Amino acid sequence: MIFDPTYFLFILPGMALSIWASLRVKSAFKKYSVVRSARGFTGAEAAQVLLRGAGITDVRVVRAQGVLSDHYNPMNKTLALSEAVYGSDSIAAVGVATHEAGHAIQHARHYAPLWVRSALVPTANIGSSIGYFVMLIGMFMASTNMVLVGAVLFSAVLLFQIVTLPVEFNASNRAKALIVEHGIVTMQERQGVDKVLNAAALTYVAAAVSSLLTLLYFLWRSGLIGGRR
């Protein structure tokens, strides 16, 4: 197998969706990063309000390097916010920061999908490192068994991405509700927060779709599904 045009029939839709989702995130964040919140909460302050409201006192809110590198680390209970979010009082910053605070609340509330995702991290890392290449080598060697082994490894990545979806959606939904409840933004301003977080959620959907299509291609091409060899 040197070149297979059907590969692109499987892969291009996922690539297109990923690019579109990425552009939507950048566009939404850029648009609402220049819209200041009426009540003046910075990203760091908004996150702290949500944490205090949930009775969480052992999570540190710190600055992080990079662009949109915001994340919550359950291992050391650190909520890291990028420079564009930490000290900014924009609608975009508030949305991103409170989304991450949503993850901290999930952790404190023992939200099951978050714990499942954390447990899947080691397996997913192995799958993402070698799963694709094992399937590819199996294709070149015409070894169905090797493709199957690679598919099993790569499936760990897909499973991780599928479990990630409810985790991310739930964190966003928590943030959307709590920012109004705690008076961080007005209902009108929440529309901007919704657009930023909804765009970000699409990136996780795109990642899962791309992985699924990649897996289906190798299984189909090797004859493991669809009866083709």
Residue pairs with C-beta under 8 A, 6 or more apart in sequence:
1 139
1 140
1 221
4 221
6 217
6 221
7 217
7 221
10 213
10 214
10 216
10 217
10 220
11 210
11 213
11 214
11 217
13 209
13 213
14 206
14 209
14 210
14 211
14 212
14 213
14 214
15 210
17 205
17 206
17 209
17 210
18 203
18 206
18 207
18 210
20 202
20 206
21 199
21 202
21 203
21 205
21 206
22 203
22 206
24 199
24 202
25 68
25 196
25 199
25 200
25 202
25 203
27 199
28 92
28 195
28 196
28 199
28 200
29 68
29 92
29 96
29 196
29 199
31 92
31 192
31 195
32 90
32 91
32 92
32 95
32 192
32 193
32 195
32 196
33 84
33 88
33 90
33 91
33 92
33 93
34 90
35 90
35 91
35 92
35 189
35 192
36 89
36 90
36 91
37 89
37 90
37 91
37 94
37 184
37 185
37 189
38 185
38 186
38 189
39 183
39 184
39 185
39 186
40 89
41 49
41 89
41 94
41 184
41 185
42 86
42 87
42 88
42 89
42 93
42 94
42 97
43 81
43 85
43 86
43 87
43 88
43 89
43 93
43 94
43 96
43 97
44 61
44 81
44 85
44 86
44 87
44 97
46 93
46 94
46 97
46 98
46 101
46 179
46 184
47 61
47 79
47 81
47 97
47 98
47 100
47 101
48 61
49 182
49 184
50 98
50 101
50 102
50 105
50 175
50 178
50 179
50 182
50 184
51 57
51 59
51 61
51 79
51 101
51 104
51 105
53 178
53 181
53 182
54 104
54 105
54 108
54 109
55 108
56 104
56 105
56 108
58 77
59 72
59 77
59 78
59 79
59 104
60 77
60 78
60 79
61 79
61 81
61 86
62 78
62 79
62 80
62 81
63 80
63 81
63 82
63 83
63 86
64 70
64 71
64 80
64 81
64 82
64 83
64 86
65 82
65 83
66 82
67 82
67 84
68 82
68 84
68 85
68 96
69 80
69 82
70 80
70 81
70 82
70 85
70 96
70 97
70 99
70 100
71 79
71 80
71 100
71 103
72 78
72 79
72 80
72 100
72 101
72 103
72 104
72 107
73 79
73 80
74 103
74 107
74 114
74 118
77 104
77 107
79 100
79 101
79 103
79 104
80 100
81 96
81 97
81 100
84 93
85 92
85 93
85 96
85 97
86 93
86 97
91 185
91 189
91 192
91 193
91 196
92 192
92 196
94 179
94 184
94 185
94 193
95 175
95 179
95 192
95 193
95 196
95 197
96 196
96 197
96 200
98 175
98 178
98 179
98 184
98 193
99 171
99 172
99 175
99 197
99 200
100 171
101 175
102 170
102 171
102 172
102 173
102 174
102 175
102 178
103 114
103 167
103 171
105 171
105 174
106 114
106 167
106 170
106 171
106 174
107 114
111 167
111 170
113 163
113 166
113 167
113 170
114 167
116 163
117 160
117 163
117 164
117 167
120 156
120 159
120 160
120 163
121 160
123 156
123 160
124 156
124 157
124 159
124 160
126 153
126 156
127 153
127 154
127 155
127 156
127 157
127 160
128 154
128 157
130 150
130 153
131 150
131 151
131 152
131 153
131 154
131 155
131 156
131 157
132 150
132 154
132 214
133 150
134 146
134 147
134 149
134 150
134 153
134 154
135 146
135 147
135 150
135 151
135 154
135 218
136 150
136 218
137 143
137 146
137 150
138 144
138 145
138 146
138 147
138 148
138 149
138 150
138 218
138 222
139 147
139 218
139 221
139 222
144 222
144 223
144 224
147 218
147 219
147 222
147 224
148 222
148 224
150 218
151 215
151 218
151 219
151 224
154 211
154 214
154 215
154 218
155 215
157 211
158 208
158 211
158 212
158 215
161 204
161 207
161 208
161 211
162 208
164 204
164 208
165 204
165 205
165 208
168 200
168 201
168 204
169 201
172 197
172 198
172 200
172 201
175 193
175 197
176 190
176 193
176 194
176 197
178 184
179 185
179 190
179 193
180 186
180 187
180 190
185 193
216 225
219 225
219 226
220 226
220 228
221 228
222 229
223 229
